[in-house]
Amino acid sequence: MTILVSIAGVLAMLGIGWLLSTNRAAINRRTVLVAVAIQSGIAALVLYVPQGGQALNAAVRAVQHVINYAKDGIRFVFGENFEQNLGFTVALNVLPVIVFIGAMMSVLYYLGIMQRVVGTLGGWLHKLLGTSQPESISAVSNIFVGHTDAPLVIRPYLKDMTQSELFAVMVGGCATIASAVMMGFAQLGVDLKYLITASFMAAPGGLLMAKIMMPETEQRQIAFDPKYTGDEDPPVNIFEAIGNGAMTGLQVALSVGAMLVAFVAIVAVINGILTGIGGWFGMEGLTLQWLLGKLFFPVALVIGVPWGEAAEAGSLIGQKLVINEFYAYVNFVGIKETLSPQTQLVVTFALCGFANLSSIAILLGGLGAIVPERRHDIARLGLRAVIGGTLVNLMNASLAGLFFALQAA
């Protein structure tokens, strides 16, 4: 039954994208079929093929080993016994890791390693899906950097992009998470193997959903230069690269910390009001999380969450869309041990993306600053991009649930 529901979930997300399409007749079937095949192949390799899962587990252990080096820096700043004295805290255990990963990514870009990785993977997507090189490169860049940084790699091409290409850049940004933030989630206790898998699935998934919702109808060829790095003022040496990356990571960490403080407090205020109102009508336990659970209950069912856990899963999906993914993951970690392995996997995939309402403002501010000539287009496409990114995350969750169920059968 779970297998059939998961298949229905995949078809439902594709169907919603088709219903929202600006030109259904122009949808490129090759792009759709190949993108779905790539997404399915990644999920099957990790969740169904034993050797694939073992290989990724080995890679995850290596990545986790590197992340553990961040603790040396944390101990130096906050003291050797900070964990014993304070226990696990987001401020000390999670946010500093984001700073460390930001520095690491900056070094990898300085050495030219990331450009080769992104260029190779983006080139494969370009050839397999028939999408343009700039939008394919941007889709892959989103796996490693944030949705405001990835477009920098294709900055010279943004102003001349077609509507469909610009939309693909925006959907790709909403469908993925930055590597630094991903490592922060891993420090919270979210399964890193699932996070990595979801991020790689989101690259073809973002292009897939973008080309369904807004197919290419314009003929415009952009001369692409693979040597361009997106950095108009590159660091002069590795030490400047480390410093620049650390400061970028610090900005992300401070932003995450500030948002968590603000949103947790605001949600507490809302819950206080709702609890008071609920008390007048004999509705004990009325909270924002409860309302979101009821609203997104059908969504959780469609993507393969069992009936008895759909309210909790639906609430988390709603929190991710209405508030943000970090807030949702924090709450997910608090209850995940009460959920079945199937639900843990599906929810992890469903939450793995920047697709939330605040991303509209982030896209307008970040991407709009990079290419001010397209601010009007960015504002007009913002909500559709968030919807597209959400559909990608939910489709990835359905595919993951499908192969998890097949493996368990």
Summary of the structure (lengths in Angstrom):
residues: 409
radius of gyration: 20.8
end to end distance: 10.8
largest distance: 66.0
contacts: 1474
relative contact order: 0.15
helix: 79%
strand: 0%
